[in-house]
Amino acid sequence: MLDFSRSQQVECSVQDISEWLQTLLEEEAARIDPAIAIKLELPEAAVSVGFDPERLRRAVINIFNNACEAVRARLDIQPGFLPSVSITLDQTQRGIEIRISDNGPGIPKELLPKVGEPFFTSKSFGSGLGVAAATQVALLHGGGLDLNSAVGEGASFTIWLPTREIRIRAA
């Protein structure tokens, strides 16, 4: 809700996003079900990027928690299932990408266009603002949020942000 009501300005600082992401996910992993395997893949070299750490934190946590809830729900209905969530940080042509993937139930094709709409949720709890807020944070940084999903195979959300060099070239 804060990302819809706050100023449209992001307060960016340049820092190593790899280190930032690792610290964030270590904190969050301590709060989730230990049955969920978490895998983090980071580049070997530091990745210095300008971003608003508090806003990006909320965006990553929203998507990460959704992934954990999805795999946990699959574990509840499929005993013996090995739930996992992977987080990958990459540098690509469009900037940096934080991809959060799960092996949960996936999102039905008919629901894909609705994912990201404010107040839409397929769960029996929650506000339906997590993906919408994450999208807004990415857009405020000049980036976006991509979704790929297949029923029975899981979902993958990618938050991408242009690097400063890319924004300068585009201007």
N, C-alpha and C positions, 0 to 999 in steps of 0.2 A: 504494500500500500504506500510505503514511503516513497518509492520511486515514481509513483504517479502524482504525488502531492508536492514533492520537493522541487527546488529550482532545477531548471533544465541544464545547468552548468555542472560539468564534472570537475573535480579538483584533482588533477593528475599530478603525480610525482613519478620520476624515473627511478625504477628499482629493478632488481633481478626478479623477474616473474617466476622463474623456476624455484628459487628459494622461498618466495612468498607462497606459491602454490603448495609446496611440500609442507611448510609449516601449517597452513590452513587445513590441509587434509589429514595431517597427523592429529590435530585437535579434533576434527570432526570424526575421524575413525574411532576415537576413544569413546564416542557417544553412540555408536551403532551396534547392532547385534554382532557378536563375535563370530557367528556362523557365516557372515558375509565376507568373502575374500575381497580385499582391496588391492588393486595393482596400479602403481603409479609409474609412468614412463616419462622421463624428462631428458632434454638434450644434455649432452656431456658438458658443453660450455654454458656459461652464464648467458641469460637472455635479458638484456636491459631494455625495458619498455616503459613508456609513460602511460599510466592508468590511474584511475581513482580506486585505491585499494579497498575502501569500505564498501563502495557500490559493487565492485566486481566480486568482493567476498560474498555479499548477499546473493548475487546471481549464481555463482558457483555452488554455494550451499543449497540453494533452491533446487537446482538440477541434480546435484549429488544426492540430496535427501529423497527426491522423487525416484531416482534409480534404486536406492536402497530399499525404499518401500515396495517398489515393483518386484525386486528379487525376493524380498521377504514374503510377499503375498504368494509368489509362485512356490516357495518352500512350504508354505502352509497347506497348499493343495496337492503338492507333489513330494511326498516323503522321499528322502534320498537325493533330492536335487541339490546341486552344489552352487549356491548363489554367489555371483561375483559381479563386481563393478570395477571397470578400468578407467583410468584417467590418463590422458596423453596430452602432452604439450608439444606442439610442433611449430616451426617457422615455415610459412608457405609464401606464395606469391602475394597473397592478400594480407599478410601480416602474421600475427600469432594466433594459434588455434588451440583452444582447450576443449578436447573431446571427452565426454563422459558417456561411457557405454555400459550397458547391463545385459545380462542374459535372462532377463525377466520374460513375462508373457508377450511383450510387444504391444503395439497399439493397433487396433483394428483400422483397416484402410478408411472406413467411413468416418472415423473420428479424427484422422490426421489433419484435415483442414480446420478443425475446431481447436486443436491443441495450440495454446498461446493466446487464445481469446480471453480477455479478462472475465473472471468468474466461471469459466468452464472447468469442470473437473469430472473425472469418471470415477472418483473415489467417494466413499461415504463420509469423508471428513476433509477438512482443508477448505481454503477460501477460493481456490481456483485462480490465484494470482501469481503463483511461483514462476511458471514459464513466461507469463506475460511480463512480469517484472524483470526477469532475466533478459528477455528480448529488449525491453526498454533500456536497460543498462548497456547492452551491447550497442544499440542504436545511438545512445548518447555519446559513446566513444567513437562513433563513425563506423561501427562494424555491424554485426548481425548475429542471428542464431539460426542454425540449420538443424533439421530433424530427419533422421532416417530410422525406419522401423519395419519389422516384419513380424507378424503374429507367430508366436512360438520361438522366435529367435532373439527377441529383445529390442532395445531401442538405443539410439546413439544421438546425443545432442552435442553440437559443436558451437561454442561461443567463439567468435572470431573478432579480433580487433586489429585495425591497421596499425602498423608501426609509424613512427613519426616520418621516416623517410618516404613511406608510401603516401602519406597524406600530403607531403610537400610536392611529390611528383604529380599527384592528382589535382593539385590547386592550380 
